[in-house]
Amino acid sequence: MKTGLIGLGYWGPNLARVLSQAQHSDFTACCDLDAAKLRRIGRLYPGLRLYNNADELLDSDVESVLIATPIATHYDLARRALLKGKHVFVEKPLANTSARACELTAIARSKRRVLMAGHTFVYSPAVMRIKELIDSGALGTIHYLSFSRVNLGLYSKDVDVVWDLAVHDVSILLYWLNEMPARACSFGRSCVQLAKRDVASLWFQFASGPVAWCEVSWLSPQKMRRTCVVGSERMVVYDDTEASEKVKIYDRGVNLRRPQNFGEFQLTYRLGDMVAPNLPNTEPLLCEVEHFLECAESGRSPRTDGKFGEDVVRAIEMAMDIGWKPAGVCEEMRLATAAPELAAAVGSGERA
Ligand SMILES: NC(=O)c1ccc[n+]([C@@H]2O[C@H](COP(=O)([O-])OP(=O)(O)OC[C@H]3O[C@@H](n4cnc5c(N)ncnc54)[C@H](O)[C@@H]3O)[C@@H](O)[C@H]2O)c1
């Protein structure tokens, strides 16, 4: 399938590399507004057609397009590509509002074209193995999930840390639980730049029971990519900074026993073994791009299709309390009604 790539900034060259390796790929064209970036990619992949205008690439014979441009441009470029009959892969997040993501999904459906959101972690062997553990019931009832994605980060020019980093965690969370949150809220702070959060925490509550929180920061001394899933039967720690043994499954927990007589201690601790499963050594980005190309050829719906991409954007909007309103009320709003002094303390940083 003849494939083109739009956007050759920080991330685009990684997509170019996997496009040049992927099965089903005939990587033929690239586009960027910046001539120097085009020249550089042309030197790396001789024979590519180079465009400095997206419409020229979209008017060419490419059948599928990958978009890795700034988030604010995703909707417009993806819409134009779909209307010209291309299969479209859009880097995360699918669009900067859920209404726009929803419109893209509808256009893809009406044009019978594949639309996929680039949520790379959903294609990682570690994340897929944990999904199997959750779905098989091996972890028991899921109590809570915590995500930490912090480091001394690369400050994005156009978006805050939530739209840059939390998108990854929210995509993993929705993939694992296969459920939209019933309630969500967040708070954060702009420490270095004006009105651009570089630290934030998002909280979610699901109707089936679990709660989850995601901590993201570009302003932290150590790199952490750590997720913990706590179930009634087992607990899992997923550390993406580990070269091997990224996933550790702990047979640990606490049970509440029905007391036999008055005063008997009711809690028993289970301190079983830890197992680190052997995971395939496949590159998530390559798997993701091959999945897109396979779906474009077969017409199958991708794992992270337009609807999934839309749900991720909607969940973030819920947490940030903009756009679509959550079913429940935000914790800070609840506090504001119940205890105004406490709400003032919670909201003393900038409200996300
Ligand atoms: N999946 C991941 O793990 C991952 C990691 C990093 C970034 N991303 C995503 O990749 C996308 C790009 O991020 P980035 O950090 O590379 O941004 P960037 O700003 O470094 O690069 C964007 C590029 O797009 C070009 N561009 C902008 N408008 C254009 C247009 N209309 N036509 C053609 N080219 C245009 C710019 O010249 C620039 O070269 C974002 O959506 C980001 O969220 C994904």
The ligand as an SDF file (V2000), in Angstrom:
LIG
                    3D

 44 48  0  0  0  0  0  0  0  0999 V2000
    3.3270    8.0330   20.1720 N   0  0  0  0  0  0  0  0  0  0  0  0
    4.2540    8.6380   20.8890 C   0  0  0  0  0  0  0  0  0  0  0  0
    4.8620    8.0520   21.7930 O   0  0  0  0  0  0  0  0  0  0  0  0
    4.5560   10.0880   20.6020 C   0  0  0  0  0  0  0  0  0  0  0  0
    5.7230   10.6670   21.1010 C   0  0  0  0  0  0  0  0  0  0  0  0
    5.9720   12.0160   20.8020 C   0  0  0  0  0  0  0  0  0  0  0  0
    5.0560   12.7460   20.0510 C   0  0  0  0  0  0  0  0  0  0  0  0
    3.9220   12.1380   19.6000 N   0  0  0  0  0  0  0  0  0  0  0  0
    2.9190   12.8930   18.8280 C   0  0  0  0  0  0  0  0  0  0  0  0
    3.4610   13.2190   17.5400 O   0  0  0  0  0  0  0  0  0  0  0  0
    2.8950   14.4340   17.0790 C   0  0  0  0  0  0  0  0  0  0  0  0
    4.0230   15.3890   16.6620 C   0  0  0  0  0  0  0  0  0  0  0  0
    4.7640   15.7050   17.8070 O   0  0  0  0  0  0  0  0  0  0  0  0
    6.2620   16.2720   17.6640 P   0  0  0  0  0  0  0  0  0  0  0  0
    6.8070   16.3260   19.0380 O   0  0  0  0  0  0  0  0  0  0  0  0
    6.9930   15.5320   16.5990 O   0  0  0  0  0  0  0  0  0  0  0  0
    5.9680   17.7560   17.1360 O   0  0  0  0  0  0  0  0  0  0  0  0
    7.0290   18.7500   16.4290 P   0  0  0  0  0  0  0  0  0  0  0  0
    6.5120   20.1200   16.6620 O   0  0  0  0  0  0  0  0  0  0  0  0
    8.4320   18.4040   16.8320 O   0  0  0  0  0  0  0  0  0  0  0  0
    6.9230   18.3930   14.8670 O   0  0  0  0  0  0  0  0  0  0  0  0
    5.7760   18.6780   14.1110 C   0  0  0  0  0  0  0  0  0  0  0  0
    6.2050   18.7960   12.6410 C   0  0  0  0  0  0  0  0  0  0  0  0
    5.0250   19.0060   11.8570 O   0  0  0  0  0  0  0  0  0  0  0  0
    5.3170   19.9870   10.8550 C   0  0  0  0  0  0  0  0  0  0  0  0
    4.0380   20.5930   10.4500 N   0  0  0  0  0  0  0  0  0  0  0  0
    3.2260   21.4080   11.1750 C   0  0  0  0  0  0  0  0  0  0  0  0
    2.1190   21.7290   10.4540 N   0  0  0  0  0  0  0  0  0  0  0  0
    2.2360   21.0910    9.2670 C   0  0  0  0  0  0  0  0  0  0  0  0
    1.4230   21.0390    8.0920 C   0  0  0  0  0  0  0  0  0  0  0  0
    0.2570   21.6930    8.0060 N   0  0  0  0  0  0  0  0  0  0  0  0
    1.8580   20.3030    7.0320 N   0  0  0  0  0  0  0  0  0  0  0  0
    3.0350   19.6310    7.1010 C   0  0  0  0  0  0  0  0  0  0  0  0
    3.8690   19.6580    8.1770 N   0  0  0  0  0  0  0  0  0  0  0  0
    3.4630   20.3730    9.2490 C   0  0  0  0  0  0  0  0  0  0  0  0
    6.2620   20.9500   11.5420 C   0  0  0  0  0  0  0  0  0  0  0  0
    7.0220   21.6810   10.5920 O   0  0  0  0  0  0  0  0  0  0  0  0
    7.1310   20.0060   12.3650 C   0  0  0  0  0  0  0  0  0  0  0  0
    8.2570   19.5630   11.6490 O   0  0  0  0  0  0  0  0  0  0  0  0
    2.0140   14.9590   18.2140 C   0  0  0  0  0  0  0  0  0  0  0  0
    0.6890   14.5750   17.9780 O   0  0  0  0  0  0  0  0  0  0  0  0
    2.5400   14.2310   19.4490 C   0  0  0  0  0  0  0  0  0  0  0  0
    1.5520   14.0820   20.4610 O   0  0  0  0  0  0  0  0  0  0  0  0
    3.6720   10.8230   19.8510 C   0  0  0  0  0  0  0  0  0  0  0  0
  1  2  1  0
  2  3  2  0
  2  4  1  0
  4  5  1  0
  4 44  2  0
  5  6  2  0
  6  7  1  0
  7  8  2  0
  8  9  1  0
  8 44  1  0
  9 10  1  0
  9 42  1  0
 10 11  1  0
 11 12  1  0
 11 40  1  0
 12 13  1  0
 13 14  1  0
 14 15  2  0
 14 16  1  0
 14 17  1  0
 17 18  1  0
 18 19  2  0
 18 20  1  0
 18 21  1  0
 21 22  1  0
 22 23  1  0
 23 24  1  0
 23 38  1  0
 24 25  1  0
 25 26  1  0
 25 36  1  0
 26 27  1  0
 26 35  1  0
 27 28  2  0
 28 29  1  0
 29 30  1  0
 29 35  2  0
 30 31  1  0
 30 32  2  0
 32 33  1  0
 33 34  2  0
 34 35  1  0
 36 37  1  0
 36 38  1  0
 38 39  1  0
 40 41  1  0
 40 42  1  0
 42 43  1  0
M  CHG  2   8   1  16  -1
M  END
$$$$
